[in-house]
């Protein structure tokens, strides 16, 4: 698990790389990707349950 100091260093590097004006856009993109990934996992679970039930 990362400690507080490590997280602050990572955040500082991200700000340096992307600039403070791009951070909200980056956060939204990450959030959307996370939601889409979870949606895909749920669909896969449903398909697997259906296949198991039909077998």
C-alpha positions in Angstrom: 0.0 0.0 0.0 1.3 3.5 -0.8 1.9 5.9 2.0 0.9 9.5 2.1 4.3 10.8 1.0 4.3 8.5 -2.0 0.9 9.6 -3.1 1.9 13.3 -2.8 5.0 12.7 -4.9 2.8 10.9 -7.6 0.3 13.8 -7.5 3.1 16.3 -7.9 4.5 14.4 -10.9 1.1 14.3 -12.5 0.6 18.0 -12.1 4.0 18.6 -13.6 3.3 16.4 -16.6 -0.3 17.4 -17.4 -0.6 20.9 -15.8 -3.3 21.9 -13.4 -5.7 23.0 -16.1 -5.8 19.4 -17.6 -6.3 17.6 -14.3 -10.2 17.8 -14.3 -10.3 16.5 -17.8 -8.0 13.7 -16.9 -10.0 12.8 -13.9 -13.2 12.7 -15.9 -11.6 10.4 -18.5 -10.4 8.1 -15.8 -13.8 8.0 -14.2 -15.6 7.2 -17.4 -13.1 4.5 -18.2 -13.7 3.0 -14.7 -17.4 3.0 -15.2 -17.2 1.4 -18.7 -14.8 -1.3 -17.3 -17.2 -2.1 -14.5 -20.1 -2.2 -17.0 -18.2 -4.7 -19.2 -17.4 -6.9 -16.2 -21.1 -7.0 -15.2 -22.1 -7.9 -18.7 -19.5 -10.7 -18.8 -20.7 -12.1 -15.4 -24.3 -12.1 -16.7 -23.2 -13.9 -19.9 -21.2 -16.5 -17.9 -24.2 -17.1 -15.6 -26.5 -17.6 -18.6 -24.0 -20.0 -20.2 -23.7 -22.0 -17.0 -27.4 -22.2 -16.7 -27.9 -23.4 -20.2 -25.2 -26.0 -20.0 
